[in-house]
Amino acid sequence: MRPLETVQRNASLFTTNAVFIGRSLRHSLRNVEALLMAIMLPIMLMLLFTYIFGGALDPTGNYVNYVVPGIILLCAGFGSSSTAVDVATDMTNGIIDRFRTMPIRAASVITGHVAASVVRNVLATCIVILVALLVGFEPSANVLEWLAAFGLIVLFILTFTWLFAAIGLVTGSPSAASGYGFALLFLPYLSSAFVPTHTMPSWIQGVANHQPITPVIETLRALLAGAPVGDNGWIALLWCAGLLLLALVWSAAAFRKKSGRR
């Protein structure tokens, strides 16, 4: 009698990604405190700038319409930063080695973290927008402009989530990933998120005008106000596309280096 032959088949890419996305979503639902903080911090900043600083920055009372686009991107960036910690945790606790013994693509664990983070951050951003409407935000965008604004927000979230995933892959511990990732969260403060860049010192204006956050904020601000986007639109798309490509290549190279062929 011929011995039975065992054929091991790798799970499909779709199935593997679906499993890891579900895993990351379940982890997100269990970590309620992190989800609440990702929502509450931008809301508190929006209320702070609107009701405390808004009168001094814009006596006409229209400051809320200026600051909300910046708060939206700040919310997206803050929510994405947790991806670095989640990825670093998986890379340092030995679970990747366990995944490599299974007939699956271990790299899908990173895709799972990114996809779950995008879903989580889109939800948080929608909540922030609803709160902004309650505190006096009055957008003038039509349906197409709202769709374009939403698409830009999702692209921004996806881009920065992959950047944070790459940071999580190259750092040696979750605490280091948190520290390095936190540095990216300063970019909105060095942009036109809270004040026009021309009001800044001249040596800071160069940084504020030539970093990725400013054109994205100005594009989002113009879309929500129903105003012409101008050159900021294609500049924002180029920044996001370039950073997303960089993050994908960086993540792939870092994962191969740390965990082998899968």
URZI-V839612 format. One line per field, one symbol per residue. phi: phi as a letter, one per 30 degrees, with the letter a starting at -180 (. if undefined). burial: b if it has 9 or more other ideal C-beta (glycine too) atoms within 8 Angstrom, else e. A space follows every 50 residues. Layout:
BEGIN
phi=???
burial=???
END
This chain:
BEGIN
phi=.dddcccccdddddddddddddddddddddcdddddddcddddddddddd cccedddbddicdedddeeddddddddddddddedddddddccidddddd dcdbddddddedddddddddddddddddddddddcjdbdcdddddddddd dddddddddddddddddddcdcaeddddddddddddeddcbddcbddddd eeddeddddbbddeddddddddddcicddiddddddddeddddddedddd ddddddddbjdd
burial=eeeeeeeeeebeeeebbebbbbbbbebbeeeeebbeebbebbbebbbbbb eebbeebbeebebbbbbbbbbbbbbbbbbbbbbbbbbbbbbbeeebeebb eeebbbbbbbbbbbbbbbbbbbebbebbbebbeebebebebeeebbebbe ebbbbbbbbbbbbbbbbbbebeebebbbebbbebbebbebbbbbeebeeb eeebbebbeebbbbbbbbbbbbbbbbeeeeebbebbbebbeebbebbbeb bbebbbeebeeb
END
